[in-house]
């Protein structure tokens, strides 16, 4: 049977939606405006939060015995 990856936790979906909305806000904001600067700061924060969540998920998978990407080899 094929390996099935679990669905991401709801928090992960929410952060992805938030990042997409912030990207749209950045694109729509006038260059160098206060709205642009605020949206970029929020986007940076959301991306940092998402990266930390992914690092935590990877650490959890490694504890469960999933190999590190450099541990896999073509056979």
ChimeraX attribute file (.defattr): number of C-alpha atoms within 10 A of each C-alpha:
attribute: neighborCount
match mode: 1-to-1
recipient: residues
	/A:1	3
	/A:2	4
	/A:3	5
	/A:4	6
	/A:5	6
	/A:6	6
	/A:7	8
	/A:8	9
	/A:9	8
	/A:10	9
	/A:11	11
	/A:12	15
	/A:13	12
	/A:14	11
	/A:15	16
	/A:16	15
	/A:17	12
	/A:18	16
	/A:19	19
	/A:20	13
	/A:21	14
	/A:22	21
	/A:23	16
	/A:24	12
	/A:25	17
	/A:26	20
	/A:27	13
	/A:28	11
	/A:29	17
	/A:30	12
	/A:31	11
	/A:32	9
	/A:33	10
	/A:34	11
	/A:35	15
	/A:36	18
	/A:37	15
	/A:38	16
	/A:39	20
	/A:40	18
	/A:41	14
	/A:42	17
	/A:43	20
	/A:44	14
	/A:45	13
	/A:46	17
	/A:47	16
	/A:48	12
	/A:49	14
	/A:50	17
	/A:51	12
	/A:52	12
	/A:53	15
	/A:54	13
	/A:55	12
	/A:56	12
	/A:57	13
	/A:58	15
	/A:59	13
	/A:60	12
	/A:61	13
	/A:62	12
	/A:63	10
	/A:64	9
	/A:65	8
	/A:66	12
	/A:67	12
	/A:68	11
	/A:69	7
	/A:70	6
	/A:71	7
	/A:72	8
	/A:73	6
	/A:74	3
	/A:75	3
